Amino acid sequence: MRRLLTVLIVLLMVGALAAIVVSVMPGYRKLTLETAPPAFAPSLGSAHERVETIQLEYGGFLSVSNQLGQVFIEGADTSEITLRMVKKAKTGLRSAAYLLDQITVETAVRDGRTQVVGRVPRTRDNEQVSVDLFLTVPRELVADLKVNLGAVEVRDISGTLRIDNDLGSVKISNFQGNAFIQADLGSVEIFEADFADNLQVVASMGDVNIRGSLARSSIIENRLGAVSLAVPEGEAYELEASVDLGSLDVRVPFDGDRTSDKATGTIGSGEIHGQLSLSVSLGSLGIDYL
């Protein structure tokens, strides 16, 4: 037994030495072995889309709710609403077509209200589903948007917006009117804005960036993240600003009382355009000109 063990050890050492010698020999071409792909590999992790488009009457108020997926709204010279639905499914063992069939978008028009509701099914491990809603709407719009998980983008409209996003970014551009925005986890970006009577932004975690004319009453709160404002020259606002933990930077003319974390007075120049209340719990606060 002891002699057999010795022979085995010697053979192993010889084999290892031979492998080392061969590997350093010039001109040696290493042999590679390719393993066969696993069964059903083409279906594992495959992604599929289904696109549907419908026309809806705009009754004067638009309500959109989406569980999982983005909501994109664009104003146009139209009196109706064009809704394009992009359903997506990524699946392992089950059929992607089956999951796509379970994604629903319900629509209704009644009592002056146009309603769109997107719902997705429960998924198993290694499965993903979502539905993106793209709406082309009249430029004059009153809308209430609710998203559980996904980005919201609105552009080229005027009117009144209410946006509630649990997890995802909010982006608004070329907007005129009133806006009420709540973003629990995600950034808020507003560009080329001309607000009327009311602007309210409440953010829990994410940066807030607003560029444009603010409202007669503007209230902006952020618990965790930066707030950056850029207003036109020639506009003035009565300001109340506070930062619990962070920096306060006012880069426009200011007249009033100021400490390192609070400011009360008037910013800008010219006629008073409105009242501005800013509150940041943890993060920076900056005000500048466009």
Buried (B, 14 or more C-beta within 10 A) or exposed (E): EEEEEEEEEEEEEEEEEEEEEEEEEEEEEEEEEEEEEEEEEEEEEEEBEBEEEEEBEBBEBBBBBBBBBBBBBBBEEEEBBBBBBBBBBBBBEBEBEEBBEBBEBEBEEEEEBBBBBBBBBEBEEEBBBBBBBBBBBBBBBBBBBBBBBBBBBBBBBBBBBBBBBBBBBBBBBBBBBBBBBBBBBBBBBBBBBBBBEBBBBBBBBBBBBBBBBBBBBBBBBBBBBBBBBBBBEEBBBBBBBBBEEBEBEBEBEBEEEBEEBEBBBBBBEEEEBBBBBBBBBBBBBBBEBE
